[in-house]
Amino acid sequence: MKKYAFIGAYDKTDMLIYVAKILTLMGKKVILVDTTLLKKSRYIVPTMLQEKQYITTFEDIDIAIGFENLEAISQYQRKTLGKEIAYDIVLLDIDRAIAYQKFGIQSEDRHFFVTSFDVYHLKRGVQVLAYIQKNVKVTKIYYTKSMLAEEDDYLNYLAKDYKINWDKKNIIFFPFETEDFNAIFISQRSGRIQMKGLSNVYIDSILFLVEEITGEGSGKVRKAYKMIDD
């Protein structure tokens, strides 16, 4: 089981659902764990469950909501299913330092920092970075149409005391267009995962992220993506 921590105050729910869907189409058993304060997935993932904590399956993706740690998820599965589920990939949506600590994320687990450049998302997200062990490699994911050098420098300045080992080879950009918002809203209302209508640059960023997670080439990843709207 490999853990991938997506850290930051910026909304990551839809991005992670798209990533998880492609991973399942590549034959991976995936759980998306929403540890965030808002728990947006509770509202956009179709379910009849009203419990404080639960696991629901949405298009072959297990989605866990309201749990304090991975052991609590295992206990829930043993109680409700009579067994634990073995996952290939755990995607952790994290916007609080306490969640980063309680889910036992280690230096060898993959780290992504997701943010836009408004001060709220930058500063609140950086609070979590304070709990990352020194020199852990972190890949930046920026939600912006364009980035000035001083904006990247500002994030580096905010995190300078934490000695983060920023991935200098890859910075992933999600340059949101109006069509992306519209496509995401349509997908949410439909109650199923759709990527039709997303801009090419948004899709390319999703696919590149899946490549980073799996280590697979773009051909295999894109083949899985094309199965979504077939």
DRENMI-655252 format. One record per atom (N, C-alpha, C, O): x, y, z. Coordinates in steps of 0.05 Angstrom, whole numbers, plus 32768, in hexadecimal, padded with zeros to 4 digits. Each point is the difference from the previous one (the first is absolute). Layout:
<recs>
XYZ;...
</recs>
This chain:
<recs>
80117FE88000;7FEF80188000;801280198000;801180038011;7FE9800F7FDC;801080187FFE;7FEE80188007;7FE980027FF7;802280108019;7FF180188009;800980187FF1;801880047FFC;7FD5800D7FFC;800680197FF2;7FF18016800F;7FE880018000;80278011800B;7FF580168010;7FFD80197FEF;8014800B7FF5;7FD47FFF8008;7FFA80187FF1;7FF980158015;7FEA8001800B;802A80117FFA;7FFF80138016;7FF9801B7FF6;800880097FEB;7FE780058025;7FFA801C7FF9;7FE380078006;7FEF7FEE8001;800C802C8002;7FE580098006;7FEF80037FE8;7FE780028002;80257FFD7FE6;7FF180037FE7;7FEF7FE77FFB;80087FEA8007;7FE0801A7FED;7FEE7FEA7FFB;800C7FEC7FEC;800680087FE9;7FFD7FDF8020;800D7FEC7FEF;7FED7FE97FF9;80087FED7FF2;7FDF80148017;7FEE7FE97FFE;7FFC7FF67FE4;80047FE97FFA;7FF480297FF4;7FF97FF77FE4;801A7FF67FF2;7FFE7FEC7FF2;801880228012;80197FF77FF4;80067FE38009;80087FF07FEF;7FF6800B802B;80077FE5800A;7FEC7FEB7FF7;80087FE97FFC;7FDF801E8000;7FEC7FED7FF6;80077FF87FE3;7FFF7FE97FF9;8009802B7FF7;80097FFA7FE4;80187FEE8000;80027FEC7FF1;8012801A8020;80187FF08002;7FF97FE48009;800A7FED7FF4;7FE680108020;7FF97FE6800A;7FF17FEF7FEB;80057FE87FFE;7FEA80257FF3;7FF17FF17FEB;80127FF57FEC;7FFD7FE87FF8;801780277FFE;80127FF67FED;80117FE9800C;80057FEC7FF2;800380178027;800F7FEB800D;7FF07FE68001;800C7FEA7FFC;7FDA8017800A;7FF07FE88000;7FFE7FF37FE5;80007FE87FFD;7FFF80297FEE;7FFF7FF57FE5;801A7FF47FF7;80027FF17FED;801380158022;801A7FF37FFC;80047FE78011;80167FF58002;7FD48003800B;80017FE88010;80098003801D;80057FEC800D;7FFC802D7FFD;80098005801B;7FE880008013;7FEA800A7FF9;80197FEB801F;7FEC80028015;800780198010;80158002800D;7FD980127FF3;8005801A800A;7FEC80088015;7FE87FFB7FFE;802380138017;7FEE800D8014;8009801D8002;801780078002;7FD5800A7FFC;8004801D8004;7FF68007801C;7FE97FFC8006;8029800F800A;7FF98006801C;7FFE801E8003;8014800F7FFD;7FD47FFB8008;7FFB801C8004;80038007801E;7FEF7FFA8010;802880127FF6;80058007801C;7FFC801E8005;8006800A8016;7FEF80047FD7;7FFF801D8001;7FEB800A8013;7FEE7FF18008;801480288000;7FED800C8012;7FE480027FF4;7FED7FFA800E;8011800D7FD9;7FE680037FF2;7FF47FE57FF8;7FE87FFD8001;80297FF07FF8;7FF77FE67FF6;7FEC80037FE9;7FE97FF78001;802180167FEA;7FEF80067FE9;7FF57FE77FF2;7FEA7FFF7FF5;80267FEB800C;7FF87FE87FF3;7FE67FF5800C;7FF27FF17FF2;800880158027;7FE77FF8800C;7FE8800A7FF0;7FEA7FF48000;801980237FF3;7FEA800D7FF2;7FFF7FFA7FE2;7FEB80017FF4;802C7FF98000;80007FFD7FE3;80017FE37FF7;7FFB7FFA7FE9;800C7FF3802A;80007FE47FF9;7FE57FF48007;7FF880018017;7FF97FF47FD6;7FE57FF58005;80017FEA8015;800E7FEC7FFC;7FE280168018;7FFD7FEB8015;7FE780068010;7FF780168003;7FFD7FD48008;7FE980038012;80098000801D;7FEF80038012;802B7FFA7FF3;800A7FFE801B;8000801B800E;800780147FF3;7FF27FED8026;7FFF8018800F;80127FFF8019;800080138010;800F7FD87FF3;80107FFD8018;801780158001;8007800C7FEC;80047FF7802C;801680138004;80187FF67FF1;800F80107FF4;7FF67FD6800C;80167FF57FF0;7FF67FE77FF1;7FF17FF0800A;8019800E7FDE;7FF77FEA7FEF;80137FFD7FE8;801080127FFA;7FEE7FD77FF9;800E7FFB7FE7;7FEB7FF97FEB;7FEF7FEF8005;8012801F7FE5;7FED7FFB7FEA;80107FFA7FE7;8017800A7FFD;7FDE7FE77FF1;800D7FFA7FE7;7FF280107FE9;7FE87FFE7FFD;802880107FF5;7FF680127FEA;80107FF97FE7;801880087FFE;7FDC7FEA7FEF;800D7FF87FE7;801A7FF38005;801580077FF5;7FEB7FE4801C;80177FEF8007;8014800E8012;80157FF48006;7FE680258002;8012800D8013;7FF47FFF801C;7FE980088003;80267FEE8010;7FF78002801C;8006801B800A;8017800A7FFD;7FD680038010;8004801B800B;7FF97FFF801D;7FEA7FF98008;802A800F8009;7FFD7FFF801D;7FFD801C800B;800F80127FF9;7FDD7FF28018;7FF9801A800A;7FFD7FFF801E;7FF27FEE800B;801B80248004;7FFB8003801C;80137FEF8012;7FFB7FFE8018;80197FF67FDD;80127FEF800F;80198010800A;800980127FF3;80017FE58025;8016800E800C;801B7FF57FF8;8015800D8002;7FEB7FDA7FF5;80197FF37FF8;7FFB7FE77FF0;7FE87FF87FFD;802C7FFB7FF8;7FFD7FE97FEF;7FF67FE88010;7FF17FEF7FF6;8017800F8023;7FF67FE98011;7FE280028004;7FF37FEB8000;8002802D8003;7FE480038003;7FF17FF77FE6;7FEA7FF58002;8022800F7FE7;7FF57FF67FE7;80007FE18000;7FEC7FF47FF8;802A80008011;80017FE38001;7FEC7FF58013;7FF37FEC7FFA;80098021801D;7FED7FF68014;7FE380027FF4;7FF07FEE8005;800A80277FED;7FE680047FF4;7FFB7FE97FEC;7FEA7FF57FFF;802A80057FF1;7FFD7FEB7FEC;7FFC7FE5800D;7FF07FF07FF6;801F800A801F;7FFC7FE7800E;7FE57FFD800C;7FF47FEB8001;8001802C8009;7FE68000800C;7FE97FFD7FEC;7FED7FF18004;8016801E7FE5;7FEA80007FED;80027FEB7FEA;7FEC7FF77FF5;802D80018004;80047FED7FEB;800A7FE58009;7FFF7FEC7FF2;800B80148027;800C7FE7800B;801C7FFC7FF7;800C7FEA8006;800080297FED;801C7FFD7FF7;800B801C7FF9;7FF180137FFC;80297FEF8002;800D80187FF7;80047FFE7FE2;80047FEB7FF5;7FFC802C7FFE;800480027FE4;801E80077FFA;800A8013800C;80027FDE7FE3;801C80067FF9;800080147FE8;7FF57FFA7FEB;8017801D8019;800080147FEC;801C80027FF3;80147FFD800E;7FED80097FD9;801980067FF3;8009801D8006;801880058004;7FD4800D7FFC;8006801C8002;7FED800E8013;7FE87FFB7FFF;802380158013;7FF080118012;8006801D7FF9;801680098002;7FD580057FF6;8002801D7FFB;7FF5800F8018;7FE87FFC8007;802980148006;7FF8800E8018;7FFD801E7FFA;8012800D7FF8;7FD57FFD800C;7FFA801C7FFC;8003800E801C;7FF07FFB8012;802580157FF1;8007800B801A;8002801E8000;800D800C7FEF;7FE580018024;8002801D8002;80058009801D;7FFF80178007;80077FD5800A;80068006801D;80187FF18009;80057FE97FF8;800B80238019;80187FF4800A;7FFA7FE78010;800E7FEC7FFE;7FDC80148012;7FFA7FE98010;7FF97FE77FF0;80077FEA8008;7FED801A7FE1;7FFA7FEA7FEE;801A7FF47FF5;80047FE87FFE;800F802A7FFA;801A7FF77FF6;800E7FEE8015;800B7FEC7FF9;7FF3801C8020;800D7FF18016;7FF27FE68005;800D7FEB8002;7FD880158000;7FF17FE98008;80007FEA7FEB;7FFD7FE88007;8006801F7FE0;7FFF7FEC7FEB;801C7FF47FFB;80037FF07FED;801080178024;80197FF38000;801080017FE6;800C7FED7FF7;7FF3802A7FFC;800E80037FE6;801E80018006;800A800E8011;80057FE27FDF;801D7FFE8004;800F800E7FEA;7FF480097FEC;80257FFB8018;8011800E7FED;80007FF27FE4;8004800D7FEC;7FF97FD98014;80007FF17FE7;7FE680027FF1;7FFF7FF97FE8;7FEC80108025;7FE680037FF2;800280197FEE;800E80138006;7FE37FEC7FE4;800280167FEC;7FF08018800A;7FEA7FFD800A;8022801B7FF4;7FF48018800A;7FFB80147FE8;801180047FEF;7FD780078011;7FF980157FED;7FF480188010;7FF17FFC8013;8017801C7FE5;7FF58018800D;7FEF800E7FEC;800A80097FEB;7FDC7FFA801B;7FED800B7FED;7FF7801B8009;7FF780038017;800B80127FD8;7FF8801B8008;7FFB80117FE8;80097FFB7FEA;7FE8801B801B;800080167FED;80128015800D;800E7FFA8014;7FF3801E7FE1;80138014800A;7FF380158012;800C80148007;7FDA7FE88000;7FF580138013;800C7FFA801C;80077FEA8006;7FFB802B800A;800F7FFE8019;7FF37FEC8013;800E7FF2800E;7FD7800C7FF3;7FF37FEE8012;80097FE37FFB;80087FF28012;7FF680057FD5;80077FE47FF9;801E7FFB8004;80087FEB8009;800880297FF1;801D7FFD8004;80077FFC801D;800D7FED8008;7FEA80268009;80088000801C;7FF37FE9800F;800E7FF48011;7FD980067FEA;7FF37FEA800E;800D7FE57FF8;80037FEF8011;8003800E7FD5;800D7FE87FF7;801B7FFC800B;80087FEA8007;8007802C7FFB;801B7FFF800B;80017FF7801D;80147FF58009;7FD680108006;7FFF7FF7801C;80047FE28002;800C7FF68013;7FEA7FFB7FD9;80047FE38000;801C7FF87FFA;800B7FED800B;800280237FE4;801C7FFA7FF8;801380008018;80157FF38000;7FE3801B8015;801180028018;80047FE4800D;80147FFC800E;7FDA7FF17FEC;80027FE6800D;800C7FEB7FEE;80027FE88007;800780207FE2;800E7FED7FEE;801D7FFE8008;800D80148007;7FFD7FD47FFA;801C7FFC8007;8013800F7FED;7FF980037FE8;801D80068022;801380107FF0;80097FF07FE7;80057FE88001;7FFD80277FE9;800A7FF67FE7;7FEF7FEB7FF2;800A7FF27FEE;7FDD800C801B;7FED7FEE7FF1;7FFA800E7FE5;7FFA80187FFF;80067FD87FEC;7FFB800B7FE6;7FE280067FFC;7FEF7FEF8006;800A80297FF2;7FE580097FFC;7FFC800B7FE4;801080127FF8;7FDC7FE57FFA;7FFA800A7FE5;7FEA80158002;7FEB7FFC800D;8019801B7FE6;7FED80168001;7FEA7FFC7FEA;80067FF87FE9;7FE1800C801F;7FEA80017FED;7FF3801B8003;7FF580078015;800D80097FD6;7FF6801C8000;7FE680027FF0;7FFF7FF87FE9;7FED80138023;7FE780077FF2;8002801D7FF8;7FF98012800F;80107FF37FD8;8003801B7FF6;80027FFF7FE2;800A7FEC7FF5;7FEE80297FFE;800380027FE3;801D80087FF8;800A7FF77FEB;800280188026;801B80097FFB;800E8005801A;7FF380068014;80277FF67FED;800F80038019;801780137FFB;80107FFD7FEE;7FF280178023;801780128001;80167FF38011;7FFA7FF28013;801F80137FE7;80157FF5800F;7FFF8008801D;80067FF08012;7FF180297FF3;7FFE8009801C;7FEA7FF28010;80027FFE8019;7FEA7FF77FD9;7FEB7FF0800E;800B7FE6800B;7FFB7FF88016;80157FFA7FD9;800D7FE88009;801480068016;80037FF18013;800B80257FEA;801380098014;7FF28005801B;800C7FFB8015;7FDC80107FEA;7FF180068018;7FFA7FE68010;800380008018;7FF47FEB7FDA;7FFB7FE7800D;801A7FF5800C;80017FF78017;8015800A7FDA;801A7FF7800A;800780108019;800C7FF48013;7FEE80257FEE;800680118017;7FF07FF88018;800A7FFD8016;7FDC7FFE7FE6;7FEE7FF88016;80097FE6800C;7FFD7FFB8018;800E7FF37FD8;80087FE58009;801D7FFD8006;800A7FEA8004;8005802D7FFC;801D7FFE8002;800A7FF4801A;80157FF38000;7FDD80108016;80097FF58019;7FFB7FE28003;800A7FF48013;7FE780007FDA;7FF97FE48002;80137FEE7FF0;7FFD7FE78001;801580257FF0;80147FF17FF0;7FF37FEA7FEF;80097FE97FFF;7FE2801F7FF3;7FF37FEE7FED;80127FFB7FE8;800D80137FF6;7FF47FD58001;800F7FF97FE8;7FED80017FE8;7FF57FEC7FF8;8007802C7FFD;7FED80047FEA;800A7FF17FE8;801880017FF9;7FD67FF27FFA;80067FF27FE6;800480167FEB;7FEE800C7FF7;802B7FF78001;800780157FED;7FFC7FF77FE3;800080107FED;7FFD7FD6800F;7FFD7FF57FE5;7FE380047FF6;7FFC80067FE9;7FF17FF7802A;7FE480007FF7;7FF080148012;80007FFE8018;7FF280147FDB;7FEB8010800C;7FE77FFB7FEF;800180057FE8;7FE97FF38024;7FE87FF97FF1;7FED80188002;7FF9800A8015;7FFD7FFE7FD3;7FEE80177FFE;7FE47FF87FF8;7FFD7FEF7FEE;7FF0801C8020;7FE47FFD7FF8;7FF5801C7FF9;7FF5800E8011;800E7FFB7FD6;7FF7801B7FF8;7FE280007FFB;7FF77FFD7FE9;7FF98006802C;7FE37FFE7FFE;7FF580137FEB;800680187FFF;7FE97FDD7FEF;7FF0800F7FED;7FE37FFE8008;7FF87FEF800F;7FF880237FE6;7FE380008006;7FF47FE57FF8;7FEE7FF5800E;801B7FFF7FDC;7FF67FE77FF7;80057FE98015;7FF17FED8002;80268016800C;80067FEC8015;7FEC80018017;7FF67FEB8009;8004802D8000;7FEB80038015;7FE67FF47FF7;7FF37FF1800E;800580167FD9;7FE67FF67FF6;80007FE17FFE;7FEC7FF48008;802980017FEE;80027FE37FFE;7FFF7FF2801B;7FF37FEB8003;801B80208010;80007FF5801B;7FE58001800D;7FF77FED800C;7FFB802A7FF0;7FE58002800C;7FEC7FED7FF3;7FEF7FF4800E;801480087FD8;7FEE7FED7FF2;80067FE3800A;7FED7FF18004;802C80098000;80077FE5800A;7FF57FFC801C;7FF67FEB8006;800C8029800B;7FF57FFE801B;7FE27FFB8000;7FF67FEF800E;7FFC80217FE2;7FE37FFE7FFF;7FF67FE57FF4;7FEB7FF68007;80257FFF7FE7;7FF87FE77FF3;80027FE88013;7FF47FEB7FFB;801C8017801A;80047FEA8012;80127FEB7FF5;80007FE9800B;800F801D7FE1;80147FED7FF6;801980107FF6;7FFE80187FFB;80187FDB8003;8019800D7FF9;800180047FE2;80007FEC7FF0;8002802D8007;800380077FE4;801780137FFD;800480118011;800B7FEC7FD9;801680137FFA;7FFA800E7FE6;801080127FF8;7FDA7FE77FFB;7FF9800E7FE7;7FFB801E8006;7FF380078013;8019800A7FDC;7FFC801D8004;8017800D800E;800380197FFF;800E7FD8800F;8018800C800C;801380097FEB;80027FF47FEB;800D8022801B;8013800A7FED;80177FEC7FFD;80057FF08012;800980117FD7;80167FEE7FFB;801680048015;800D7FEC8008;7FF8802C8000;801680058013;7FF97FF4801C;80117FF5800D;7FD6800C7FFB;7FF77FF48019;80037FE27FFF;800B7FF38012;7FEC80017FD8;80027FE37FFC;801D7FF88000;80087FEC800D;800980227FE5;801D7FFA7FFE;800C8000801C;80117FEF8006;7FE78024800B;800B8001801B;7FF77FE88011;80107FF5800F;7FD780037FEE;7FF67FE8800D;80107FE87FF8;80097FF08010;7FFB800D7FD6;800E7FE87FF5;801D80008009;800B7FEB8007;8002802D7FFA;801B80018009;80027FF8801D;80137FF38008;7FDA80158008;7FFF7FF9801C;7FFE7FE28004;800D7FF58011;7FE27FFF7FDF;7FFD7FE28001;801B7FF37FF8;80087FEC800C;8005801F7FE0;801A7FF57FF9;801480028017;800F7FED8005;7FF080298009;801280048017;7FFA7FEB8016;80137FF7800D;7FD480037FF7;7FF87FED8015;80077FE37FF8;800A7FF18011;7FF180087FD6;80037FE47FF8;801B7FFA7FF5;80097FE98001;8005802B7FF4;80197FFB7FF2;7FFC7FF47FE4;80137FF87FF3;7FD380078004;7FFA7FF57FE6;800380167FEB;800080188006;80047FDF7FE1;800380137FEA;7FE5800D7FF8;7FEB7FF78008;8017801E7FE9;7FE980107FF9;7FEC7FF07FEF;7FE880048002;80227FE97FEE;7FEE7FF07FEF;7FED7FEF8010;7FE880007FFA;80217FF3801B;7FEF7FEF8010;7FED80118010;7FE87FF98004;8021801E8006;7FEF80118010;7FEA800C7FEF;7FE980008008;801E80097FE0;7FEC800C7FEE;7FEC7FEC7FF7;7FE880067FFC;80207FE18000;7FEE7FEB7FF8;7FEA7FFC8016;7FE97FFC7FFA;80208004801F;7FEC7FFE8016;7FEE80188001;7FE77FFC8004;8023801C7FF8;7FF080188001;7FEA7FFF7FEA;7FE980088005;801D7FEE7FE4;7FED80007FEA;7FE97FED8005;7FEB80017FF2;80177FED8022;7FEB7FEE8007;7FEA800E8011;7FEA7FF58002;801C80228009;7FED800D8013;7FE680097FF2;7FEB7FF9800A;801780147FE0;7FE8800B7FF3;7FF67FEF7FE9;7FEE80087FF2;801E7FDF800B;7FF67FEE7FEB;7FE47FF68006;7FF57FF07FF1;
</recs>
